[in-house]
């Protein structure tokens, strides 16, 4: 089923939580709602489910307005943070409840419950009541119950929040495949950017009262709408340096460690403006002193992080910059060094507003 929200507004007393939210999710797609606590993500899920009603705006499922339609009649499955498990049932019975309601055969129920329990690593606690389960086990039981019903629309409110790091990593691989196999339309809430990137066909980045940016994971990462979003996506965080673009003989440049570094010629309209240059740590590499475009830095610290090594360096002006390289590749761990920047994916933001500046298209062969 498809889902469409148009200008949805919701307040609680004098607190405006959602201000004119609009979005659309096609059948079989997964939309991730990503943002900090208090951004209205859970409220949005509760509105879609019908647990609460919007003050204004419309919520449509398959083109049908849900105004006045009860939650149980919307064909929506839910797994919320408060678990909402039946306390008198063990985990097996909780997971099986949507299958039992459909009067499926005992063998089909048994197979369905056990396959989900194995996937979510709770097959060893199926006989336990909710009070005997850890929060992580309760969360996975609620998730299994939501998945067991194979609803047309599935709402998942941070379902891996209480799961340990190892299992969370495994679920980032397994759960998207399971969701795709069910062909459900999924709304997935998380505060973890890695989950957002792994699960979402599209991501809606939310902040106070609404959606700041909507796009594919690649769009959000490579073209964040503002400095705040750029900070949220990436580990280590993007490097943000105050600059004033200048005209050069070949186009546009900025100065790092008093060295000229060329950036996209499409930023010519920002020459002389106060800007912030955004450079992902993986777009900076250690090079020899004589490499064209290189500039000097001082290496302060190095931290190995499994698949990559993160190095903290200082520029000649004392600004901190993070450099990321694949684990096992050579690089200095102290003292003076030189780095070069891959400026092809460098981002430029307006310093006053924080908004990303879109480079203008430049005709090939045009005069600089």
C-alpha positions in Angstrom: 0.0 0.0 0.0 1.1 3.6 -0.6 1.1 6.2 2.1 0.7 10.0 1.6 0.6 12.8 4.2 -0.3 16.3 3.2 0.2 19.4 5.4 -0.2 17.5 8.7 -0.2 19.6 11.8 -0.2 18.4 15.4 0.0 20.3 18.7 -0.3 19.3 22.3 -1.8 22.2 24.2 0.5 25.1 23.3 3.3 22.9 21.9 3.4 22.8 18.1 5.1 19.4 17.3 4.5 19.0 13.6 3.9 22.0 11.4 2.6 21.2 7.9 4.4 17.8 7.3 4.0 16.4 3.8 5.6 13.1 2.5 4.8 10.2 0.2 5.9 6.6 0.4 5.3 4.2 -2.5 4.3 0.5 -2.0 7.2 -1.6 -1.0 9.5 1.3 -0.1 11.2 2.0 3.2 11.2 5.6 4.5 13.5 6.3 7.4 12.5 9.2 9.8 15.8 10.4 11.2 16.5 13.1 13.7 17.1 13.9 17.4 14.8 13.1 20.3 11.9 15.5 20.3 11.8 16.0 16.6 8.3 14.5 16.3 9.2 11.2 14.8 7.1 9.0 17.1 4.2 11.5 17.0 4.2 11.1 13.2 4.0 7.3 13.5 1.2 7.6 16.0 -0.7 9.8 13.6 -0.3 7.4 10.8 -1.4 4.5 12.9 -4.5 6.3 14.0 -3.7 6.3 17.7 -3.9 10.1 17.7 -5.6 12.4 15.2 -4.0 15.4 13.4 -5.2 18.9 14.1 -5.3 19.4 10.3 -4.0 17.9 7.1 -4.7 14.5 5.5 -3.3 11.0 5.9 -4.1 8.7 2.9 -3.5 5.0 2.5 -3.8 3.8 -1.1 -5.5 7.1 -1.9 -8.2 6.7 0.9 -8.4 9.4 3.5 -7.9 7.8 7.0 -10.0 10.5 8.8 -12.2 8.7 11.2 -10.8 5.2 10.3 -10.0 3.2 13.5 -6.4 1.9 14.0 -7.5 -1.7 13.7 -9.1 -1.0 10.3 -6.0 0.6 8.7 -4.1 -2.5 7.9 -1.0 -1.2 9.7 1.5 -3.1 11.9 3.3 -1.3 14.7 6.3 -1.8 16.9 6.7 1.1 19.3 9.4 1.8 21.9 7.1 1.0 24.8 6.9 -2.6 23.5 3.1 -3.0 24.3 3.4 -6.7 24.8 0.6 -8.8 26.3 1.8 -9.4 29.9 -0.1 -12.6 30.4 1.4 -14.2 27.2 4.9 -15.6 26.8 7.1 -14.4 23.9 5.9 -17.2 21.6 2.2 -16.3 22.1 2.9 -12.6 21.7 4.6 -13.1 18.4 1.9 -15.6 17.2 -1.0 -13.3 18.1 -1.6 -11.8 14.7 -1.3 -15.3 13.1 -3.7 -16.7 15.6 -6.2 -14.0 14.9 -6.1 -15.1 11.2 -6.8 -18.6 12.3 -3.7 -20.0 10.6 -2.8 -23.6 11.1 -0.7 -24.6 14.1 2.2 -25.7 11.9 2.2 -22.4 10.0 2.1 -20.4 13.2 4.9 -22.5 14.7 7.1 -22.1 11.6 6.4 -18.4 11.3 7.2 -17.7 14.9 10.3 -19.7 15.1 11.8 -18.4 11.9 11.4 -14.8 13.1 12.7 -15.7 16.6 15.8 -17.2 15.1 16.4 -14.2 12.9 16.1 -11.8 15.9 18.0 -14.1 18.3 15.2 -14.6 20.7 14.4 -18.3 20.0 15.8 -19.2 23.4 13.3 -17.0 25.3 10.1 -17.9 23.5 8.7 -19.5 26.7 9.4 -16.4 28.8 6.8 -13.8 29.9 7.5 -10.1 29.2 8.5 -9.5 32.8 11.3 -12.1 32.4 12.7 -10.5 29.3 15.4 -7.8 29.0 14.4 -4.5 27.3 16.3 -5.7 24.2 14.4 -9.0 24.2 11.1 -7.2 24.7 11.9 -4.9 21.8 12.8 -7.8 19.5 9.6 -9.6 20.5 7.5 -6.6 19.7 9.3 -6.3 16.3 8.8 -10.1 15.6 5.1 -9.7 16.4 4.8 -6.7 14.0 6.6 -8.7 11.2 4.6 -11.9 11.8 1.4 -10.2 10.7 2.9 -9.2 7.4 1.0 -5.9 7.3 0.8 -3.8 4.1 2.2 -0.9 6.1 4.7 -1.4 8.9 5.7 1.3 11.5 8.9 0.6 13.4 9.9 3.0 16.2 13.6 2.6 16.7 13.3 -1.2 16.9 17.0 -1.8 17.5 17.5 0.9 20.1 18.0 -1.5 23.0 19.9 -4.1 21.0 23.7 -4.7 21.6 26.2 -3.5 19.0 26.9 -6.9 17.5 23.3 -7.8 17.0 22.5 -4.3 15.7 25.2 -4.7 13.0 23.7 -8.1 12.0 20.2 -6.7 11.9 21.3 -3.9 9.6 22.1 -6.6 7.1 19.3 -9.0 7.7 16.3 -6.8 8.5 16.2 -4.9 5.2 16.2 -8.1 3.3 13.3 -9.4 5.3 11.3 -6.2 4.9 11.9 -6.3 1.1 10.8 -9.9 1.0 7.5 -9.0 2.6 7.0 -6.1 0.1 5.7 -3.9 3.0 5.6 -0.2 2.9 7.8 0.7 5.9 8.3 3.8 8.1 11.4 3.3 10.2 12.4 5.7 13.0 16.0 5.9 14.2 18.5 8.3 15.6 21.4 6.2 14.2 22.6 7.6 10.9 24.2 4.2 9.9 20.8 2.5 10.3 19.2 5.3 8.3 21.7 4.8 5.5 21.3 1.0 5.6 17.5 0.8 5.8 16.1 3.7 3.8 15.1 3.9 0.2 14.6 7.5 1.2 15.3 9.4 4.4 13.3 12.3 5.9 15.6 14.3 8.2 13.4 15.8 10.9 14.1 18.5 13.4 11.7 20.7 15.4 8.2 20.8 13.9 8.9 19.1 10.6 11.1 17.7 7.8 14.4 19.6 7.0 15.5 17.4 4.0 14.0 14.5 2.1 16.0 12.3 -0.3 17.9 9.1 -0.9 20.8 8.1 1.5 23.2 9.2 -1.2 21.5 12.6 -1.6 21.6 13.2 2.2 25.2 12.2 2.6 26.7 14.0 -0.5 24.3 17.0 -0.6 23.2 17.7 2.9 20.8 20.7 3.0 22.7 22.5 5.8 25.6 22.3 8.2 23.5 20.7 10.9 22.5 17.8 8.6 26.1 17.5 7.4 27.2 17.0 11.0 24.7 14.3 11.7 25.8 12.0 8.8 29.3 10.6 9.0 31.7 9.1 11.5 34.0 10.8 12.1 32.0 14.0 11.7 32.6 16.2 8.6 35.3 18.8 8.8 33.9 22.3 8.8 36.2 25.2 8.1 35.5 28.9 7.8 36.7 30.2 4.4 36.2 33.1 2.0 36.3 31.8 -1.6 38.7 33.7 -3.9 39.1 33.9 -7.7 42.1 32.1 -9.1 43.8 31.8 -12.5 41.8 28.6 -13.2 38.6 29.3 -11.3 37.8 29.3 -7.6 40.0 28.6 -4.6 40.0 28.7 -0.8 43.0 28.9 1.6 43.9 26.0 3.9 47.1 26.4 6.0 47.8 29.5 3.8 47.9 27.3 0.7 45.4 27.7 -2.2 43.1 24.7 -2.7 40.9 24.7 -5.8 37.2 24.0 -5.4 34.3 23.7 -7.9 34.2 26.5 -10.4 30.4 26.6 -9.8 31.1 28.4 -6.5 32.1 31.5 -8.4 29.0 33.3 -7.1 30.3 33.0 -3.5 33.7 34.7 -4.2 34.3 37.1 -1.3 31.5 35.7 0.8 31.8 34.3 4.3 31.4 30.6 3.9 32.0 27.2 5.6 33.8 24.6 3.7 32.7 21.0 4.4 35.2 18.2 3.7 34.6 14.6 4.6 37.5 13.0 6.5 37.8 10.3 3.8 38.3 13.0 1.1 41.6 14.0 2.7 44.7 11.9 2.2 48.3 12.1 3.4 50.8 12.9 0.5 54.4 13.8 -0.1 55.4 17.4 0.4 55.8 18.0 -3.4 52.3 16.8 -4.3 50.5 19.6 -6.2 47.8 21.1 -4.0 49.2 19.7 -0.8 49.4 21.8 2.4 51.2 21.3 5.7 49.6 20.0 8.9 50.8 18.7 12.3 49.6 15.3 13.4 48.3 15.3 17.0 46.7 11.9 17.5 45.8 8.7 15.7 42.9 6.2 16.5 42.5 2.8 14.8 38.7 2.0 14.4 38.5 -1.5 12.9 38.1 -0.9 9.2 39.7 2.6 9.2 42.2 4.8 11.0 41.3 8.3 12.1 44.0 10.9 12.5 43.6 14.3 14.1 45.7 17.0 12.6 46.1 20.8 13.0 46.5 23.2 10.1 49.0 26.1 10.2 46.3 28.3 11.6 45.6 25.8 14.4 42.3 24.5 13.0 41.4 20.8 13.7 40.9 18.5 10.8 40.1 14.8 10.8 41.6 12.5 8.2 40.3 9.0 7.6 42.1 6.2 5.7 41.5 2.4 5.4 43.0 0.4 8.2 46.4 -1.0 7.4 47.4 1.7 4.9 50.5 3.8 5.8 50.3 7.2 7.4 52.2 9.4 9.9 51.2 9.1 13.5 53.0 12.3 14.8 54.8 15.4 13.7 54.7 17.4 10.5 52.9 16.0 7.5 51.2 17.0 4.3 47.7 16.4 3.1 45.7 16.9 -0.1 42.0 17.4 -0.5 39.7 15.7 -3.0 37.7 18.9 -3.7 35.3 17.2 -6.2 32.9 16.4 -3.3 33.7 19.5 -1.1 30.7 21.2 0.2 30.2 25.0 0.7 27.7 26.5 3.2 26.6 30.0 3.8 28.1 30.9 7.2 25.2 33.1 8.3 22.3 30.7 7.5 24.1 27.4 7.5 22.4 26.4 4.3 24.3 24.5 1.6 25.3 26.5 -1.5 24.5 24.7 -4.7 27.3 25.1 -7.3 26.2 26.6 -10.6 26.7 24.6 -13.8 29.8 25.7 -15.6 30.0 25.3 -19.4 33.0 23.3 -20.6 35.6 25.6 -22.2 34.1 28.7 -20.6 36.6 31.4 -19.6 37.6 31.3 -16.0 
